[in-house]
Amino acid sequence: MTTAQQKTETEAGPTAPPAASRRLTLLIAVFGVLVLVRSMSEGIYDIAFANLALDLSGLVSTVGLVYCVGYGVEVVASVAAGPLLDRGNPKTVLVVSYLIKIGVFALIGVGSSFLSSHLWAIVVAAATVDLVHHVGEMALFVLLPRVLDAKSLVRVQGIAGSIRSSCELLSPVVAGLVITLMPGSRALLVAAALQVLALAVFAVFAAVAARRPAAVDGAAAAGGAGEADATDEQDGGSAVLPSRRTVARTITNSRSWRRFALFHALTVLCLSTVVLSLLSLMRETHHMSAARAGVFLVFSTVGAVVGGLVVAKAGPDGIRGSLRWAPALAGAGTLVAALLGHDQWVLAAGLVLFGLGFTVYLRSAGLLIQLRAPSKLLGTWFGLLDAVIRIVSAAAILATGFLFDRFGGAVVYLAFGGLLVLSAALWSTFGTQDHTGLTRTPLHPEHPSTD
């Protein structure tokens, strides 16, 4: 290479890609810390609220009441918060969600004998936290496509999935230690401190995301999934946006989105039901002790950690294929666990397969929504889909308990394993025309034509 060529390359090209690469690495690192801290706090306050409810009532059913109410308010949040996020600033909503959780934890944790000694207060507090936490999660879901291009979004979300899965191993241990050292409502003070730390880390993430190298700006302009500029954000907040009913009608009338919602609902229904009944399968069907069954859950988490890395490595182009093979892999793991789970090494392999398919599918489907839904309506769009999925999954989980007792875990798992394989077959029919149709609804400004 000549001196002139070296000089030209130094002045024009290579400086931008390394800058963009360093920024992406820093974004991933900071977001990973954010996911870690949030997961630790969530693990602590979930167990703390459950313990407080159990201590006050002496009934296990009250723990279920806490979780049931929390699940219900999350469905309400999915429907109600979407339009607010589209019309407002998701960054502000996320910060407010942190502040409300910090306030609730501090209020109960400082030792208020009134709040910590009344079951209704604990139920209301837990529901409030679940509500604002879910709204915060939605705000982050809407925010990320605005500050990241498509490739960076997939990398960040994939690695975040691996970190969150790893936290599923660590957070119960940390929560147990915290509750042992700080029993009762005082454990919530630790959750509050972690929320303060998460708020600080989010501020760092927002600052890093705002520093965009020129190469990233160009990629965002070309790729279409990057950060909306300040003008766009203002227009999105002030312009009259379609109503929730209009968005719901558009999703229903779009062949591509209708098929997506149907296939997605079936797949998530199966995945969520299987993952929540793994412990029951191992204990009731394979006659494992509670301790040993708990240890074997680690194998599904190992698969989930690997799954997040697979998504990050595959990039945006890998999402389409992931929707096809991930449910089949999870279904194979489910069938192996049901039919051959008496051999514990085979059971371990089945759990790894399920965890891998579980994470790859859920991350890929979420990314598809982030990348294909209209950017200025992402909150409403995602909220409506999420509400439907949660209602269907809750009904399936409730019914599974009765079916499990009536027919046994092996039969139930055979059914869900078969349904996951069926969903993989359905996703294989979701071809190029369907993927293109996801961006060609009347509410996509760049593609005003319908399916």
DRENKOL-990986 format. One record per atom (N, C-alpha, C): z, x, y; residue in three letters. Coordinates in steps of 0.2 Angstrom, whole numbers, plus 5000, padded with zeros to 4 digits. Atoms other than C-alpha are relative to their C-alpha. Layout:
ZXYALA;...
***
This chain:
500050044994MET;500050005000MET;500050045006MET;500149964994THR;499550075017THR;500649985005THR;499550014995THR;500750095032THR;499949945004THR;500250064996ALA;499849965041ALA;500249934996ALA;499850065004GLN;500049835027GLN;500749994999GLN;499350015001GLN;501849875025GLN;500349985007GLN;499750024993LYS;502149855044LYS;499849925001LYS;500250075000THR;501149685043THR;500549964996THR;499550045005GLU;502249625028GLU;500750005003GLU;499350004997THR;503849675037THR;500049955005THR;499950044994GLU;503449585053GLU;499949934998GLU;500250075001ALA;502649425045ALA;500449964995ALA;499850045006GLY;503249385028GLY;500650004997GLY;499550005004PRO;504649445018PRO;500749985003PRO;499350014997THR;506049415030THR;500249934999THR;499850075001ALA;505949225029ALA;500349984993ALA;499850025007PRO;506049205010PRO;500750024998PRO;499349985002PRO;507649315008PRO;500549965004PRO;499550044996ALA;508449215023ALA;500149934997ALA;500050065003ALA;508049055015ALA;500450004993ALA;499749995006SER;508649114998SER;500850015001SER;499349994999ARG;510349175005ARG;500349945003ARG;499750064998ARG;510549015014ARG;500149954994ARG;500050055006LEU;510248914998LEU;500650024996LEU;499549985004THR;511449024989THR;500749995003THR;499350014996LEU;512849005002LEU;500149925000LEU;499950075000LEU;512548815002LEU;500249984993LEU;499850025007ILE;512748804983ILE;500750024999ILE;499349975001ALA;514348914984ALA;500549955004ALA;499550054996VAL;515148804998VAL;500049934997VAL;500050075003PHE;514548644990PHE;500450004993PHE;499749995006GLY;515248704973GLY;500850005001GLY;499350004999VAL;516948734981VAL;500249935002VAL;499950074998LEU;516848564989LEU;500149954994LEU;500050045006VAL;516548484972VAL;500750014997VAL;499449985004LEU;517948584964LEU;500749975004LEU;499450034996VAL;519248534978VAL;500149934999VAL;500050075000ARG;518748354978ARG;500249984993ARG;499950025007SER;518848344959SER;500750014998SER;499349985002MET;520548424958MET;500549945004MET;499650064997SER;521248294971SER;499949944997SER;500150065004GLU;520448154962GLU;500449994994GLU;499650005006GLY;521248204946GLY;500749995001GLY;499350014998ILE;522948214954ILE;500249935002ILE;499850074998TYR;522948044963TYR;499849954995TYR;500150055006ASP;522147954948ASP;500649994996ASP;499450005004ILE;523548004937ILE;500749985003ILE;499450014997ALA;524847994950ALA;500149925001ALA;500050074999PHE;524447814954PHE;500149964994PHE;499950035006ALA;524347764936ALA;500850014998ALA;499349995002ASN;526047844933ASN;500549965004ASN;499650044996LEU;526847754948LEU;500049934998LEU;500150075002ALA;526147584942ALA;500449994993ALA;499750005007LEU;526847624924LEU;500850005001LEU;499349994998ASP;528547674931ASP;500349945003ASP;499750064996LEU;528747524942LEU;500049944995LEU;500050065004SER;528247394929SER;500250014993SER;499849995007GLY;528547474912GLY;499449974995GLY;500650035004LEU;526847394906LEU;499450045001LEU;500649965000VAL;525347484901VAL;499449965003VAL;500550044997SER;524347334907SER;499950015007SER;500049994993THR;524747374925THR;499550065002THR;500549954999VAL;523747534923VAL;499349985000VAL;500750035000GLY;522247434918GLY;499949965006GLY;500150044994LEU;522547324933LEU;499850055006LEU;500149954994VAL;522547474945VAL;499250024999VAL;500749985001TYR;520847534937TYR;499549955001TYR;500450064999CYS;520147364937CYS;499849985007CYS;500150024993VAL;520447324955VAL;499650065003VAL;500449944997GLY;519747504959GLY;499349994999GLY;500750015002TYR;518147464950TYR;499749955004TYR;500350064997GLY;517947294958GLY;499950025008GLY;500149984993VAL;518147374976VAL;499450045001VAL;500649955000GLU;516847504972GLU;499449965000GLU;500650055000VAL;515647364968VAL;499849975007VAL;500150034994VAL;515947284984VAL;499850055005VAL;500249944996ALA;515847454993ALA;499250024999ALA;500749985001SER;514147484985SER;499549955004SER;500450054997VAL;513447324992VAL;500150005008VAL;499950004993ALA;514247325009ALA;499950065004ALA;500049944996ALA;514247505014ALA;499350035001ALA;500649975000GLY;512447545011GLY;499749995007GLY;500350014994PRO;511747465027PRO;500450035006PRO;499649974995LEU;513147535037LEU;499850085000LEU;500249935001LEU;512647715031LEU;499350015003LEU;500749994997ASP;510847685036ASP;500049995007ASP;500050014993ARG;511247625053ARG;500550055004ARG;499549964997GLY;512647745056GLY;499950074998GLY;500149935001ASN;512947935054ASN;500450014993ASN;499649995007PRO;513447975035PRO;500550055001PRO;499649944999LYS;514248135041LYS;500749975003LYS;499450034997THR;515448035052THR;500449964995THR;499650055005VAL;515847905038VAL;500350054995VAL;499649965005LEU;516248045026LEU;500650035002LEU;499449984997VAL;517448125038VAL;500549955000VAL;499550064999VAL;518347955041VAL;500249994993VAL;499750015007SER;518447935022SER;500550054998SER;499549955002TYR;519348095020TYR;500749995004TYR;499450014996LEU;520548055035LEU;500449944997LEU;499750065003ILE;520947885027ILE;500450024994ILE;499749985006LYS;521347955010LYS;500650055002LYS;499449954998ILE;522448095018ILE;500649965003ILE;499550054997GLY;523347955028GLY;500449964995GLY;499750045005VAL;523647845013VAL;500550054995VAL;499649965004PHE;524247995002PHE;500750025004PHE;499449974996ALA;525448065016ALA;500549945001ALA;499550064999LEU;526147885019LEU;500449994994LEU;499650025006ILE;526647855001ILE;500450064998ILE;499749945003GLY;527048034997GLY;500650035004GLY;499549974996VAL;528248075011VAL;500749974998VAL;499450035003GLY;529547965001GLY;500249945003GLY;499850074997SER;529447795009SER;500249964994SER;499750045006SER;530547694997SER;499749935000SER;500350075000PHE;529747535002PHE;499350004996PHE;500750005003LEU;527947584998LEU;500050024993LEU;500049975006SER;528347684983SER;500449964994SER;499650045005SER;529447554975SER;499849934999SER;500350075000HIS;528347404976HIS;499350014996HIS;500649995004LEU;526947384963LEU;499449985004LEU;500650024996TRP;525847284975TRP;499850055005TRP;500149954995ALA;525947424987ALA;499550054997ALA;500349955004ILE;525347544974ILE;499349984998ILE;500750035001VAL;523847434969VAL;499650005006VAL;500450004994VAL;523347404987VAL;499850075002VAL;500249934998ALA;523447594990ALA;499550034996ALA;500549985004ALA;522447634975ALA;499349975001ALA;500650044999ALA;521147504979ALA;499750035006ALA;500249974993THR;521047574997THR;499750074999THR;500249935001VAL;520847754991VAL;499349994996VAL;500750015004ASP;519447694978ASP;499549985004ASP;500550024996LEU;518547604991LEU;499750055005LEU;500349954996VAL;518447745004VAL;499750064997VAL;500349945004HIS;518147874991HIS;499349984998HIS;500750025002HIS;516647774985HIS;499550005005HIS;500449994994VAL;516047755002VAL;499850075002VAL;500149934999GLY;516247935005GLY;499550034995GLY;500549985005GLU;515247974989GLU;499349975002GLU;500750024998MET;513847864995MET;499850035006MET;500249974994ALA;513847945012ALA;499750074998ALA;500349935002LEU;513648115004LEU;499349994996LEU;500650015003PHE;512248044993PHE;499449995005PHE;500550014994VAL;511347985009VAL;499950065004VAL;500049944996LEU;511748145018LEU;499650064998LEU;500349945003LEU;511148275006LEU;499250005001LEU;500749994999PRO;509248235007PRO;499850015007PRO;500149994993ARG;509348235026ARG;500150085002ARG;499949934998VAL;509948415026VAL;499750054995VAL;500349955005LEU;509048495011LEU;499349974998LEU;500750015003ASP;507248505005ASP;500149984993ASP;500050035007ALA;506848434988ALA;500250054995ALA;499849955005LYS;507048604978LYS;500750025001LYS;499349984999SER;508648644986SER;500549944998SER;499650065002LEU;509348464983LEU;500150004993LEU;500050005007VAL;508948474965VAL;500550064997VAL;499649945001ARG;509748654964ARG;500849985001ARG;499350024998VAL;511348594973VAL;500349954996VAL;499750055004GLN;511548434963GLN;500150024993GLN;499949985006GLY;511248514947GLY;500650054999GLY;499449965001ILE;512548654949ILE;500649965002ILE;499450044998ALA;513748534957ALA;500249964994ALA;499950035006GLY;513548434941GLY;500450044995GLY;499749955005SER;514048584930SER;500750015003SER;499349994997ILE;515548614942ILE;500549944999ILE;499650075001ARG;516148434941ARG;500249994993ARG;499850015007SER;516048434922SER;500550054998SER;499549955002SER;517048594921SER;500749985003SER;499450024998CYS;518348514932CYS;500349954996CYS;499750055005GLU;518548374919GLU;500550044995GLU;499549965005LEU;519348514908LEU;500650025004LEU;499449974996LEU;520448584922LEU;500449955004LEU;499650054995SER;520948434933SER;500649974996SER;499450035004PRO;522048354919PRO;500650055000PRO;499549955000VAL;522948514917VAL;500450015006VAL;499749994994VAL;523248544935VAL;500449935002VAL;499650064998ALA;523748354938ALA;500650004996ALA;499450005004GLY;524948364924GLY;500650055002GLY;499549954997LEU;525748524931LEU;500349985007LEU;499850024993VAL;525848454949VAL;500549944999VAL;499550065000ILE;526648284943ILE;500750034996ILE;499349985003THR;527948384932THR;500450045006THR;499649964995LEU;528448494947LEU;500249955006LEU;499950044994MET;528248354960MET;500049924997MET;500150075003PRO;528648184951PRO;500049955005PRO;500050064996GLY;528348014957GLY;499550005006GLY;500550014995SER;527447984974SER;499950075003SER;500149944996ARG;527748164980ARG;499450044997ARG;500649965002ALA;526248224969ALA;499449985005ALA;500550024995LEU;525148124982LEU;499950055006LEU;500049964994LEU;525648254995LEU;499550064998LEU;500549955002VAL;524648384985VAL;499349985000VAL;500750024999ALA;523148274984ALA;499849995007ALA;500250004993ALA;523248255002ALA;499850075003ALA;500149934998ALA;523348445005ALA;499350024998ALA;500749995002LEU;521748454994LEU;499549975004LEU;500550044996GLN;520848325004GLN;499950035007GLN;500149964994VAL;521248425020VAL;499650064999VAL;500449945001LEU;520548575012LEU;499249984999LEU;500750035001ALA;518948475006ALA;499749995007ALA;500350024993LEU;518748415024LEU;499850075004LEU;500249944997ALA;518748595030ALA;499450034997ALA;500649975003VAL;517548655017VAL;499449965001VAL;500650044998PHE;516348505021PHE;499850025007PHE;500249984994ALA;516348565039ALA;499650075000ALA;500349945001VAL;515848735033VAL;499349994997VAL;500750025003PHE;514448655022PHE;499549975006PHE;500450034995ALA;513848555037ALA;499750055005ALA;500349944996ALA;513748715048ALA;499550044997ALA;500549955003VAL;512848815035VAL;499349965000VAL;500650045001ALA;511648665032ALA;499649995007ALA;500450014993ALA;511248655051ALA;499650065002ALA;500349944998ARG;510748835052ARG;499450014995ARG;500650015004ARG;508948815045ARG;499550065002ARG;500549954999PRO;507748965044PRO;499349975001PRO;500750034999ALA;505948935050ALA;499749984994ALA;500350025006ALA;505348945032ALA;500249944997ALA;499850065003VAL;506448805027VAL;499849945004VAL;500350064996ASP;505848695042ASP;499349994998ASP;500650015002GLY;504148725036GLY;499949964993GLY;500050035007ALA;504548685018ALA;500249925000ALA;499850074999ALA;505448525024ALA;499549955002ALA;500650044997ALA;503948465034ALA;499549994995ALA;500550015005ALA;502848495019ALA;500249964995ALA;499750045006GLY;503948425006GLY;500249935001GLY;499850074999GLY;504548265014GLY;500749984999GLY;499450025001ALA;506248275008ALA;500650045003ALA;499649964997GLY;507048385020GLY;500449965005GLY;499650034996GLU;508248355034GLU;499749965006GLU;500350034994ALA;507848225047ALA;500250035006ALA;499849964994ASP;507848295064ASP;500449955005ASP;499650044996ALA;508948235078ALA;499749935003ALA;500450064998THR;507648115085THR;500049954995THR;500150055006ASP;507348035068ASP;500749974999ASP;499350035001GLU;509248015066GLU;500249955005GLU;499850054995GLN;509447925082GLN;499649945000GLN;500450065001ASP;507947815079ASP;500249964994ASP;499750035006GLY;508647775062GLY;500649965002GLY;499450034998GLY;510247725070GLY;499949945005GLY;500150054995SER;509547615084SER;499549954998SER;500550055002ALA;508047535076ALA;500249954996ALA;499850065004VAL;508147365068VAL;499750024993VAL;500249985006LEU;508147405050LEU;500049934995LEU;500050065004PRO;507747275036PRO;500749984997PRO;499450025002SER;509147175030SER;500150014992SER;499849995007ARG;510047195013ARG;499549954995ARG;500450045004ARG;509047045006ARG;499350025000ARG;500749975000THR;507447115011THR;499950064996THR;500149945004VAL;507747275003VAL;500149984992VAL;499950025007ALA;508347184987ALA;499449964998ALA;500650045002ARG;506747074987ARG;499550054999ARG;500649955001THR;505647234989THR;500150034994THR;499849975007ILE;506547314974ILE;499749964995ILE;500250055005THR;506247154964THR;499349994999THR;500750015000ASN;504447134969ASN;499650064998ASN;500349945001SER;504047314966SER;500050014992SER;500049995007ARG;503447344948ARG;500350064998ARG;499749935002SER;503947524948SER;500750005001SER;499350004999TRP;505647494955TRP;500449954995TRP;499750055005ARG;505947344944ARG;500150034993ARG;500049975006ARG;505547444929ARG;500550065000ARG;499549954999PHE;506647584935PHE;500749974999PHE;499350035000ALA;508147474938ALA;500149974993ALA;499950025007LEU;507947394920LEU;500150064996LEU;499949955005PHE;507747554911PHE;500650045002PHE;499449974998HIS;509147634921HIS;500649974998HIS;499450045002ALA;510347494918ALA;500150014993ALA;499949995007LEU;510047504900LEU;500350064998LEU;499849945002THR;510247684899THR;500750025002THR;499349994997VAL;511847694910VAL;500549964996VAL;499650055003LEU;512547544901LEU;500350044993LEU;499949975007CYS;512447644884CYS;500450075001CYS;499749944999LEU;512947814891LEU;500849995002LEU;499350014997SER;514547754901SER;500449974994SER;499650035005THR;515147644886THR;500150054994THR;499949945005VAL;514947794874VAL;500550055002VAL;499549954997VAL;515847914885VAL;500749985000VAL;499450024999LEU;517247804888LEU;500449984993LEU;499750025007SER;517547764869SER;499950064995SER;500049955004LEU;517347934862LEU;500750024997LEU;499449995002LEU;519147954860LEU;500249954994LEU;499850065005SER;519347784851SER;499650024993SER;500349985006LEU;517947844839LEU;500350054996LEU;499749945004MET;518748004834MET;500749984997MET;499450025003ARG;520447924832ARG;500049954995ARG;500050055004GLU;520047764824GLU;499550004994GLU;500549995005THR;518447804814THR;500150064996THR;500049945003HIS;518647984810HIS;500750024999HIS;499349995002HIS;520547974809HIS;500350075002HIS;499749944997MET;520948124820MET;500649985004MET;499550014996SER;522548144829SER;499850005007SER;500150004993ALA;522748114847ALA;499850075004ALA;500049944998ALA;522948294851ALA;499350044998ALA;500649975003ARG;521448354840ARG;499449965003ARG;500550044997ALA;520348214847ALA;499950025007ALA;500049974993GLY;520748274865GLY;499750065000GLY;500349945000VAL;520248444861VAL;499350004998VAL;500850005002PHE;518548394853PHE;499649975006PHE;500450034994LEU;518148304870LEU;499750065004LEU;500249944997VAL;517948484876VAL;499250014999VAL;500649995002PHE;516348494867PHE;499549965004PHE;500450044996SER;515548354876SER;500050025008SER;500049974994THR;516048434892THR;499650075001THR;500449945000VAL;515248594887VAL;499349985001VAL;500750024999GLY;513648504885GLY;499849985007GLY;500150024993ALA;513848424902ALA;499950065005ALA;500149944996VAL;514048594910VAL;499450034999VAL;500749975001VAL;512448664902VAL;499549955003VAL;500450054998GLY;511648494907GLY;499850015008GLY;500149994992GLY;511948524926GLY;499650065001GLY;500449944999LEU;511248704924LEU;499249994998LEU;500750025002VAL;509648634915VAL;499749965006VAL;500350034994VAL;509348514930VAL;499850055006VAL;500149954994ALA;509548654943ALA;499450044998ALA;500549955002LYS;508348764933LYS;499349965000LYS;500650045001ALA;507048624930ALA;499749995007ALA;500350024993GLY;506848584949GLY;499749935000GLY;500250064999PRO;506048434956PRO;499449984995PRO;500550015005ASP;504548444944ASP;500349984993ASP;499750025007GLY;505748424929GLY;500349944999GLY;499750065000ILE;506448264934ILE;499749954995ILE;500450055004ARG;505048154926ARG;500150014992ARG;499949985007GLY;505248244909GLY;500749984998GLY;499350015002SER;507148234909SER;500149934999SER;499850075001LEU;507148044910LEU;499749984993LEU;500350025006ARG;506148044894ARG;500450034994ARG;499749965006TRP;507048174883TRP;500849995000TRP;499350004999ALA;508848164890ALA;500349944996ALA;499750065004PRO;509247984883PRO;499950014993PRO;500149995008ALA;508448034866ALA;500550054998ALA;499549955002LEU;509648184866LEU;500749974999LEU;499350035000ALA;511148084870ALA;500049954994ALA;500050045006GLY;510647954857GLY;500150034994GLY;499949965006ALA;510448084844ALA;500750024999ALA;499349985001GLY;512148154848GLY;500549944998GLY;499650065002THR;512847974847THR;500049984993THR;500150025007LEU;512147944830LEU;500350054996LEU;499749945004VAL;512648114824VAL;500849994999VAL;499350015000ALA;514448074829ALA;500249944996ALA;499850065004ALA;514447904821ALA;499950014993ALA;500149995008LEU;513647954804LEU;500350064997LEU;499849935003LEU;514148134801LEU;500650035003LEU;499449984996GLY;515648144812GLY;500650024996GLY;499449985004HIS;516848164797HIS;500050084999HIS;500049935000ASP;516248344797ASP;500150035007ASP;499849994993GLN;517048414812GLN;499650055004GLN;500549964996TRP;515748554816TRP;499449965002TRP;500650044998VAL;514348424815VAL;500249955006VAL;499750044995LEU;515448314826LEU;500050045007LEU;500049964994ALA;515648454839ALA;499350015002ALA;500749994998ALA;513748484839ALA;499749935003ALA;500250064998GLY;513448294841GLY;500349995007GLY;499750014993LEU;514648294856LEU;499750045005LEU;500449954995VAL;513748444864VAL;499349975002VAL;500750034999LEU;512048354862LEU;500149945005LEU;499950064996PHE;512748194870PHE;500250025007PHE;499849984993GLY;513648284885GLY;499450035003GLY;500649984997LEU;511948374888LEU;499649955002LEU;500450054998GLY;510948224888GLY;500349955005GLY;499650044995PHE;512248124898PHE;499950035007PHE;500049974994THR;512248244912THR;499350015003THR;500749994998VAL;510448284913VAL;499749935002VAL;500350074998TYR;509948094913TYR;500349985007TYR;499750034994LEU;511248044926LEU;499850045007LEU;500249964994ARG;510848184938ARG;499349995002ARG;500750014999SER;508948164936SER;499949935003SER;500150074997ALA;509047974939ALA;500250005007ALA;499750004993GLY;510148004955GLY;499550035004GLY;500449964996LEU;508948134961LEU;499349965002LEU;500650034999LEU;507448024958LEU;500149945006LEU;499950054995ILE;508247884969ILE;500050045007ILE;500049974994GLN;508648014983GLN;499350025002GLN;500749974998LEU;506848084983LEU;499549955001LEU;500650055000ARG;505847924981ARG;500249945004ARG;499850064996ALA;506847784990ALA;499850025008ALA;500149994993PRO;506447765009PRO;500650035003PRO;499549964997SER;507447895018SER;500549965005SER;499650044995LYS;508047775032LYS;500449944997LYS;499750065003LEU;508547645019LEU;500450024994LEU;499749985006LEU;509347755006LEU;500749974998LEU;499350025001GLY;511147695008GLY;499949934997GLY;500150075002THR;510547505006THR;499750004993THR;500449995006TRP;509347554992TRP;500550024994TRP;499549975005PHE;510647654982PHE;500549954999PHE;499450045001GLY;512047534985GLY;499849944996GLY;500150065004LEU;511147384978LEU;499950024992LEU;500149975007LEU;510547484962LEU;500750014997LEU;499449985003ASP;512247554960ASP;500549944998ASP;499650065002ALA;513147384961ALA;499849974994ALA;500250035006VAL;512047314948VAL;500250044994VAL;499849955006ILE;512347464936ILE;500749994999ILE;499250005001ARG;514247454939ARG;500249934997ARG;499850075003ILE;514347264935ILE;499850004993ILE;500250005007VAL;513247284919VAL;500450044996VAL;499749955004SER;514147434913SER;500749984999SER;499450035001ALA;515847354916ALA;500149954995ALA;500150055005ALA;515347204906ALA;499950034993ALA;500149975007ALA;514747314892ALA;500650034997ALA;499449975002ILE;516347414892ILE;500549954997ILE;499550055002LEU;517447264891LEU;499849974993LEU;500250035006ALA;516347184877ALA;500150054994ALA;500049955005THR;516347354867THR;500750004997THR;499349995003GLY;518247354865GLY;500149944995GLY;499950055005PHE;518147184856PHE;499650014994PHE;500449985005LEU;516647244846LEU;500350054995LEU;499749945004PHE;517547404841PHE;500549974995PHE;499450035005ASP;519047304834ASP;499749964995ASP;500250045005ARG;517947184825ARG;499650034995ARG;500549985005PHE;516547284817PHE;500150084999PHE;499949935001GLY;517247464819GLY;499550055004GLY;500349964995GLY;516747614829GLY;499350034997GLY;500649985003ALA;515347674817ALA;499449955002ALA;500550054999VAL;514347514819VAL;499850005007VAL;500150014992VAL;514547504838VAL;499650065002VAL;500449944998TYR;513947684839TYR;499350014998TYR;500750015003LEU;512447654828LEU;499649965005LEU;500450054995ALA;511947514840ALA;499950045007ALA;500149974993PHE;512247614856PHE;499550064999PHE;500549945002GLY;511347774848GLY;499349975000GLY;500750035000GLY;509847664844GLY;499849975006GLY;500250024994LEU;509847584861LEU;499850065005LEU;500149944996LEU;509847764869LEU;499350024998LEU;500749985002VAL;508347804858VAL;499549965003VAL;500450054998LEU;507547644863LEU;499850015008LEU;500149994993SER;507847684882SER;499550065001SER;500449945000ALA;507047854879ALA;499249984999ALA;500750035001ALA;505447764872ALA;499849965006ALA;500250034994LEU;505447654887LEU;499850045006LEU;500249954995TRP;505547794899TRP;499450044999TRP;500749975002SER;504047874890SER;499449965003SER;500550054997THR;503047724897THR;500050005007THR;499949994992PHE;503647764915PHE;499550065002PHE;500549944999GLY;502047864919GLY;499950015007GLY;500249984993THR;501147934934THR;500049945005THR;500050064996GLN;500747764941GLN;500649975002GLN;499350034999ASP;502547704940ASP;500350055005ASP;499749964995HIS;503147864949HIS;499750005007HIS;500350014994THR;501847844962THR;500249945004THR;499850074997GLY;502347664965GLY;500650005003GLY;499350004997LEU;504147714969LEU;499950015007LEU;500149994992THR;503447774986THR;499549965003THR;500550044997ARG;502247634989ARG;500249935001ARG;499850074998THR;503247484994THR;499949995007THR;500150024993PRO;503047395010PRO;500650035005PRO;499549964996LEU;504647485016LEU;500050075000LEU;500249934999HIS;503947655014HIS;499550015005HIS;500450004994PRO;503247685031PRO;499350054999PRO;500649965001GLU;502047825025GLU;499549974995GLU;500550035005HIS;501347715011HIS;500149925000HIS;499950074999PRO;501347535017PRO;499749954995PRO;500350055005SER;500347465002SER;500549994995SER;499550025005THR;501247374988THR;499850034993THR;500249985007ASP;501247414969ASP;499449964998ASP;
***
